[in-house]
Amino acid sequence: MISIFFFGLLFSFLGYTPPSILNMTALKIRLQGNKKDFNYFIFGVLLVVFFQAYISVYLTKYISDNQSLITLLEKVGVIVLLLLSFYFYHQHKKEKQQAIIKSKNKSSFFTGIFLSTLNMFAIPFFSGILALLMGFNMMNFDIASILLFTIGAVIGTYYILFLYGKYAHKIQQKTGSMTKKMNLILCCITAGFALITFLKFVV
């Protein structure tokens, strides 16, 4: 049963490792703000991840039997991603015109909640992992298994965001001026995901 915890931790860590809205925003906050702002952002993200992973357990069977629901979520996701892309582009233009204003603890916390909530891929991602574990008869739906998977997913997410923050300045040194255009990068990431998701419907 303890293996469920490690699978939740491992897949969550790997799932949030590639550049995304959450870890790139965490990197940006760590570079522009202080450590406390960064921690508040992570706590906001983890609060939502906990519920996303927990809900995924109960929705796995239902979602796997209802392809129409997945399609609907993906269509909504395209719209949300496009809106986020516009938002980050607007922020990029805004930063070019004025000095960067450091975020406050409370706004960092709610930024984490907001962006994590809009992460439309979290529940399908966790559901896919759970479906894989079910296929190997490694996942049960008792309370202990559900909590172990959920806690593992939260810890895995925390650890990768923590590493992005810990090595933020080293990442900045490696990438040079790229981190100075973080909002533009986030704009491209969200627009790219929106395009990929949209192509699934037309190709």
C-alpha positions in Angstrom: 0.0 0.0 0.0 2.9 2.4 0.7 3.8 2.1 -3.0 0.7 4.2 -3.8 2.2 7.0 -1.8 5.5 6.8 -3.8 3.7 6.6 -7.1 1.7 9.7 -6.2 4.8 11.5 -5.2 6.9 10.4 -8.3 4.3 11.1 -10.9 3.3 14.4 -9.4 7.0 15.4 -9.3 7.5 14.4 -12.9 4.3 16.0 -14.1 5.1 19.4 -12.7 8.8 19.3 -13.7 8.5 20.6 -17.3 8.1 24.4 -17.7 4.4 25.2 -16.9 2.3 28.1 -15.6 2.8 27.1 -12.0 6.6 26.4 -11.8 7.5 29.3 -14.1 5.3 31.6 -11.9 7.0 30.2 -8.8 10.4 31.0 -10.4 9.3 34.5 -11.2 8.0 35.2 -7.7 11.2 33.8 -6.1 13.3 36.1 -8.3 11.2 39.2 -7.8 9.9 38.8 -4.3 11.2 37.4 -1.0 11.2 33.8 0.3 7.9 34.4 2.3 6.1 35.4 -0.9 7.3 32.3 -2.6 6.2 30.1 0.3 2.8 31.6 0.3 2.5 31.0 -3.4 3.4 27.3 -2.9 0.9 26.9 -0.1 -1.8 28.2 -2.3 -0.9 25.8 -5.1 -0.7 22.8 -2.7 -4.1 23.5 -1.2 -5.7 23.2 -4.6 -3.5 20.2 -5.6 -4.7 18.3 -2.6 -8.4 18.7 -3.6 -7.6 18.0 -7.3 -5.8 14.7 -6.4 -8.5 13.8 -3.9 -11.3 14.5 -6.4 -9.5 12.6 -9.2 -9.7 9.4 -7.2 -13.4 9.6 -7.1 -13.8 10.7 -10.6 -11.4 8.2 -12.3 -14.0 5.5 -13.0 -16.7 8.0 -14.0 -14.4 10.0 -16.3 -13.0 6.8 -17.9 -16.5 5.7 -18.9 -17.6 9.2 -20.2 -15.4 10.4 -23.0 -17.8 13.3 -23.6 -16.9 14.8 -20.2 -13.2 14.7 -21.0 -14.0 16.4 -24.4 -16.0 19.1 -22.6 -13.2 19.8 -20.1 -10.7 20.0 -22.9 -12.8 22.6 -24.8 -13.2 24.7 -21.6 -9.5 24.3 -21.1 -8.8 25.9 -24.5 -10.8 29.0 -23.6 -9.1 29.3 -20.2 -5.6 28.9 -21.6 -6.3 31.6 -24.2 -7.5 33.9 -21.5 -4.4 33.2 -19.5 -2.2 33.8 -22.5 -3.8 37.2 -23.0 -3.4 38.0 -19.3 0.3 37.2 -19.3 0.9 39.1 -22.5 -0.8 42.1 -21.0 1.4 41.8 -17.9 4.5 41.6 -20.1 3.5 44.8 -21.9 2.8 46.4 -18.5 6.2 45.5 -17.1 7.9 47.2 -20.0 6.2 50.4 -19.1 6.7 50.5 -15.4 8.8 49.2 -12.6 8.0 45.8 -11.2 5.9 46.0 -8.0 6.6 43.2 -5.5 3.6 41.1 -4.6 2.4 40.9 -1.0 2.0 37.7 0.9 -1.7 37.5 0.6 -1.8 38.1 -3.1 1.0 35.5 -3.6 -1.2 32.9 -1.7 -4.3 33.7 -3.8 -2.2 33.7 -7.0 -1.2 30.2 -6.2 -4.8 29.2 -5.6 -6.0 30.9 -8.8 -3.4 29.5 -11.2 -3.6 26.0 -9.7 -7.4 26.1 -10.0 -7.1 27.1 -13.6 -4.8 24.2 -14.3 -7.2 22.2 -16.4 -4.8 19.3 -16.9 -4.4 18.4 -13.2 -7.5 16.3 -12.7 -7.2 14.4 -16.0 -3.4 13.9 -15.3 -4.1 12.4 -11.8 -7.0 10.4 -13.2 -4.7 9.0 -15.9 -2.1 7.9 -13.3 -4.8 6.3 -11.2 -6.2 4.5 -14.2 -2.7 3.2 -14.9 -2.3 2.0 -11.3 -5.8 0.3 -11.5 -4.7 -1.5 -14.6 -1.9 -3.1 -12.6 -4.2 -3.8 -9.7 -2.2 -1.4 -7.5 -4.9 1.0 -6.6 -7.8 0.4 -4.2 -10.4 2.9 -3.2 -10.2 2.5 0.5 -9.6 5.6 2.7 -6.0 4.7 3.4 -5.1 4.3 -0.3 -6.8 7.6 -1.2 -5.0 9.6 1.4 -1.7 8.0 0.6 -2.0 8.9 -3.0 -3.2 12.4 -2.3 -0.5 13.2 0.2 2.1 11.8 -2.1 0.9 14.0 -5.0 1.0 17.1 -2.7 4.5 16.3 -1.5 5.7 15.6 -5.1 4.3 19.0 -6.2 5.9 20.8 -3.2 9.3 19.3 -3.9 9.5 20.3 -7.5 8.3 23.9 -6.8 10.7 24.1 -3.9 13.6 23.1 -6.2 12.5 25.8 -8.8 12.7 28.3 -6.0 15.9 27.1 -4.4 17.8 27.2 -7.7 15.9 30.2 -9.1 19.0 32.4 -9.4 21.1 29.6 -10.9 18.3 29.0 -13.5 18.4 32.7 -14.2 22.1 32.6 -14.8 21.8 29.7 -17.1 18.9 31.2 -19.1 20.2 34.8 -19.1 17.6 37.3 -20.1 14.9 34.7 -20.6 13.8 35.1 -16.9 13.4 38.8 -17.5 10.7 38.0 -20.0 8.8 35.5 -17.8 5.3 36.8 -18.6 6.0 36.5 -22.3 7.3 33.0 -21.8 4.1 32.1 -19.8 2.0 33.7 -22.5 3.7 31.4 -25.1 3.3 28.3 -22.9 -0.4 28.8 -22.3 -1.0 29.7 -26.0 0.9 26.6 -27.0 -1.1 24.3 -24.8 -4.3 25.9 -26.1 -3.2 25.3 -29.7 -2.3 21.7 -29.1 -5.6 21.0 -27.3 -7.5 22.8 -30.1 -5.7 20.7 -32.8 -7.1 17.5 -31.2 -10.5 18.6 -32.2 -9.8 19.5 -35.8 -7.1 17.0 -36.9 
